Amino acid sequence: MTSFTFLHVEYLLQAAVWTIVLSLIAFVCGGAGGFVIALGRVSKSATLRSIASWYIQIVQGIPLLVVLFVTYFGLAIAGFKLSPLVAAGISFAVYCAAFLGEIWRGCIEAVPKTQWEASECLGFNRFEQLQKVILPQAFKIAIPPTVGFMVQIVKNTSLASVIGFVDLSRAGQIINNSTFQPFTVFGCVALIYFCLCYPLSALSKHFERKLNVSNR
């Protein structure tokens, strides 16, 4: 049994970098997919709306842990051997796309109907309506819930440890197995998570207050 040292803290910080990397992959790739899903949900096409709706319902109805297992172990059985980072990135992107798509759909529909009618009177087609009138307004509305969801993503990356991805939580488990000092180790892990998540939470509250003030 070894003592908890600065080298262990350094190892945790290195693992925290991979937690950030996975969070960014999840948000960027999931955000791209979520944007497509959101546009599908507000499309004039009933088929696109149905496809987007079914995607959201299926993904939101499956635990993220199961998605990770299916992506990593299921694809391996099918002959597609993925690294833990790639498998985790795909799983989180699929997961984030469903939730961000629904969040952004609500933000788009929160734009007053009169804005749609006014842009239609100006002769804008559907693409021009979204690009020039609706999406800029929906973007402001979407900032607080989107930043808040990012906090959940950072914390949920701890689930990726089940497929061998060494994130902050997994690094804490590895260190604890050698030091047997759970309060010290996981206290440090919790502190690092707090340092990662608190700025995002504060940013979300800031945007929410700013949006409410502007609405008033």
Phi and psi in degrees as a GROMACS rama.xvg file:
@    title "Ramachandran Plot"
@    xaxis  label "Phi"
@    yaxis  label "Psi"
@TYPE xy
-106.059  164.254  THR-2
-88.3583  154.635  SER-3
-76.1821  119.324  PHE-4
-123.293  -179.922  THR-5
-64.3216  -29.1505  PHE-6
-62.586  -35.151  LEU-7
-68.2955  -38.8126  HIS-8
-62.758  -41.4603  VAL-9
-62.0135  -39.6159  GLU-10
-64.2656  -40.0021  TYR-11
-64.2222  -39.7134  LEU-12
-66.7602  -37.4361  LEU-13
-64.7209  -40.4814  GLN-14
-66.2407  -33.9392  ALA-15
-63.4254  -32.6282  ALA-16
-62.2279  -41.2598  VAL-17
-69.2591  -30.9509  TRP-18
-62.938  -41.818  THR-19
-65.5257  -41.9543  ILE-20
-59.6998  -47.9459  VAL-21
-63.1867  -39.266  LEU-22
-63.0747  -41.0448  SER-23
-67.362  -41.6309  LEU-24
-59.9622  -45.1606  ILE-25
-61.8952  -43.4623  ALA-26
-73.5017  -42.6187  PHE-27
-67.7006  -52.9221  VAL-28
-69.1421  -43.2324  CYS-29
-66.2839  -33.8733  GLY-30
-66.1933  -40.0146  GLY-31
-62.7086  -45.1319  ALA-32
-66.9429  -38.8211  GLY-33
-64.0514  -34.9016  GLY-34
-64.6096  -42.0014  PHE-35
-64.619  -42.5301  VAL-36
-62.9175  -42.7249  ILE-37
-62.3468  -42.9764  ALA-38
-65.596  -35.8495  LEU-39
-64.4955  -36.4897  GLY-40
-68.7531  -26.7608  ARG-41
-106.544  10.6192  VAL-42
-68.7271  156.315  SER-43
-74.7348  -19.0972  LYS-44
-78.6338  123.056  SER-45
-64.9741  -32.1411  ALA-46
-65.8874  -46.5215  THR-47
-64.1581  -40.3901  LEU-48
-63.0786  -40.0032  ARG-49
-67.5269  -43.8596  SER-50
-61.9043  -46.7216  ILE-51
-63.5907  -39.9034  ALA-52
-65.286  -43.5429  SER-53
-65.0456  -38.3867  TRP-54
-59.7488  -47.4726  TYR-55
-62.1874  -45.9422  ILE-56
-64.794  -39.8311  GLN-57
-67.1769  -50.3495  ILE-58
-66.582  -42.6115  VAL-59
-68.9374  -20.7155  GLN-60
-88.4605  -2.24198  GLY-61
-113.532  129.602  ILE-62
-58.9311  144.058  PRO-63
-58.5794  -33.7788  LEU-64
-60.9781  -40.2411  LEU-65
-67.4261  -39.0909  VAL-66
-60.9666  -41.2913  VAL-67
-61.9974  -44.9021  LEU-68
-62.7179  -45.054  PHE-69
-63.7541  -43.4453  VAL-70
-65.9109  -45.6203  THR-71
-80.6525  -54.4948  TYR-72
-83.5678  -38.1369  PHE-73
-64.3574  -47.1285  GLY-74
-67.5315  -30.1282  LEU-75
-65.1852  -40.3543  ALA-76
-64.3566  -34.7954  ILE-77
-78.6923  -1.52537  ALA-78
101.582  4.85072  GLY-79
-108.871  95.2042  PHE-80
-85.3941  114.354  LYS-81
-109.676  149.375  LEU-82
-71.8117  157.341  SER-83
-56.5716  -37.7321  PRO-84
-65.9143  -44.7161  LEU-85
-65.5651  -45.8025  VAL-86
-61.5869  -43.7642  ALA-87
-65.4813  -40.0295  ALA-88
-62.1984  -43.4591  GLY-89
-63.9892  -45.7011  ILE-90
-61.2395  -46.913  SER-91
-68.844  -33.9659  PHE-92
-64.8679  -43.2994  ALA-93
-61.5973  -43.5009  VAL-94
-65.1438  -47.4068  TYR-95
-66.71  -36.4061  CYS-96
-58.7905  -40.3519  ALA-97
-66.0897  -45.9631  ALA-98
-74.6422  -42.589  PHE-99
-67.0273  -36.1756  LEU-100
-60.0144  -41.7912  GLY-101
-72.53  -37.6022  GLU-102
-61.6988  -48.2637  ILE-103
-71.8048  -29.9186  TRP-104
-60.6047  -44.5597  ARG-105
-62.6345  -36.8422  GLY-106
-68.8932  -39.0944  CYS-107
-64.6795  -43.3118  ILE-108
-73.6312  -14.8109  GLU-109
-75.606  -17.976  ALA-110
-66.3361  129.674  VAL-111
-52.4667  141.955  PRO-112
-60.7359  -28.326  LYS-113
-62.3674  -27.4011  THR-114
-67.2764  -39.2331  GLN-115
-63.5247  -45.5194  TRP-116
-66.01  -39.6145  GLU-117
-65.8396  -43.4347  ALA-118
-67.223  -31.7403  SER-119
-68.9815  -36.178  GLU-120
-65.8559  -27.4143  CYS-121
-79.0724  -2.89554  LEU-122
88.2206  13.6871  GLY-123
-73.0255  140.567  PHE-124
-81.332  -179.804  ASN-125
-59.9329  -42.7258  ARG-126
-63.8471  -43.9366  PHE-127
-67.8188  -35.358  GLU-128
-58.8271  -48.2865  GLN-129
-67.0159  -46.3769  LEU-130
-67.2656  -44.1391  GLN-131
-97.1229  -23.0147  LYS-132
-121.544  -54.3278  VAL-133
-78.296  -53.4107  ILE-134
-62.377  -39.6839  LEU-135
-58.8356  -37.1368  PRO-136
-74.8984  -39.6717  GLN-137
-66.0279  -31.3537  ALA-138
-60.7978  -43.1959  PHE-139
-64.1322  -39.8112  LYS-140
-68.0716  -32.76  ILE-141
-79.3775  -17.072  ALA-142
-58.8603  -51.8635  ILE-143
-60.133  -50.6944  PRO-144
-67.0176  -29.9324  PRO-145
-68.5951  -45.6321  THR-146
-64.6651  -39.118  VAL-147
-62.0984  -37.85  GLY-148
-68.177  -31.4837  PHE-149
-60.5263  -34.6066  MET-150
-61.762  -42.9281  VAL-151
-63.5814  -36.3647  GLN-152
-64.7764  -44.9719  ILE-153
-58.2362  -43.7744  VAL-154
-71.9863  -34.9804  LYS-155
-73.1424  -14.0333  ASN-156
-61.5898  -18.2645  THR-157
-61.6998  -23.5297  SER-158
-69.5161  -21.508  LEU-159
-66.3872  -14.2574  ALA-160
-64.5189  -21.2412  SER-161
-69.5116  -17.9553  VAL-162
-108.524  15.5824  ILE-163
93.8708  5.53163  GLY-164
-78.9005  124.616  PHE-165
-88.6263  89.7749  VAL-166
-98.9782  -166.359  ASP-167
-62.274  -43.8193  LEU-168
-65.1183  -44.1885  SER-169
-64.6576  -38.4794  ARG-170
-62.0007  -39.4442  ALA-171
-62.7675  -39.7415  GLY-172
-64.0039  -42.3842  GLN-173
-62.2694  -45.5603  ILE-174
-66.3311  -40.6603  ILE-175
-64.4443  -33.1233  ASN-176
-65.8406  -22.1242  ASN-177
-101.598  -23.9037  SER-178
-104.321  -25.4265  THR-179
54.2367  42.9766  PHE-180
-127.07  69.9143  GLN-181
-60.908  -38.2848  PRO-182
-65.1534  -40.9091  PHE-183
-70.5209  -47.3631  THR-184
-65.7349  -54.5444  VAL-185
-76.7627  -19.2885  PHE-186
-65.7092  -40.3553  GLY-187
-67.7818  -40.0458  CYS-188
-60.9933  -45.0377  VAL-189
-62.2016  -39.223  ALA-190
-63.7761  -41.3673  LEU-191
-66.4936  -42.752  ILE-192
-59.2772  -40.9547  TYR-193
-62.1208  -42.1285  PHE-194
-65.2706  -29.1174  CYS-195
-79.2043  -39.1326  LEU-196
-90.3207  -33.0707  CYS-197
-60.9171  -44.4873  TYR-198
-58.6603  -37.2167  PRO-199
-67.3929  -41.9335  LEU-200
-62.5259  -43.6887  SER-201
-63.9584  -38.2712  ALA-202
-65.5078  -40.4952  LEU-203
-62.2237  -44.8365  SER-204
-65.2803  -36.5093  LYS-205
-62.2779  -47.7318  HIS-206
-65.9225  -35.5337  PHE-207
-65.242  -44.2276  GLU-208
-63.3053  -42.2542  ARG-209
-64.1733  -40.3286  LYS-210
-66.5777  -42.2556  LEU-211
-63.3306  -40.0277  ASN-212
-63.1086  -43.4705  VAL-213
-66.2854  -34.5336  SER-214
-65.873  -40.4573  ASN-215
